[in-house]
């Protein structure tokens, strides 16, 4: 069976030394004075009125799930999630009563298998799809957009 390497060592001793030096300056590690300005600039860059900086992807997923729930914009509470990912990707949706449907992984990107995603869209007509770029490996975003337009998730 062929094995796939998910990641390589990318942080070297020089990076560790610089981080340690920075930490010794006793920086503020939580929301600081630059955060509101960053949120404002980010919102402008992505074309939204507001943006909220989160302490982690886990918190961001929780906010995303709740915002999707209360938005009134979803056609249903079926949500397709990747089979390769983190529990914090799926748990918030379960917490808010969504019906998660897992999609298998593409062997090259470790993201969703778009052929399987299309079959799931045909079968379940999901209200949303959560796409995760595993370890930052990009998938075919044009294909994902095409599926989104075709199935209206």
Secondary structure as GFF3:
##gff-version 3
##sequence-region A 1 153
A	DSSP	alpha_helix	13	23	.	.	.	ID=ss1
A	DSSP	alpha_helix	33	46	.	.	.	ID=ss2
A	DSSP	alpha_helix	57	71	.	.	.	ID=ss3
A	DSSP	beta_strand	78	82	.	.	.	ID=ss4
A	DSSP	alpha_helix	87	95	.	.	.	ID=ss5
A	DSSP	beta_strand	99	103	.	.	.	ID=ss6
A	DSSP	alpha_helix	114	124	.	.	.	ID=ss7
A	DSSP	beta_strand	128	129	.	.	.	ID=ss8
A	DSSP	three_ten_helix	134	136	.	.	.	ID=ss9
A	DSSP	alpha_helix	141	151	.	.	.	ID=ss10
###
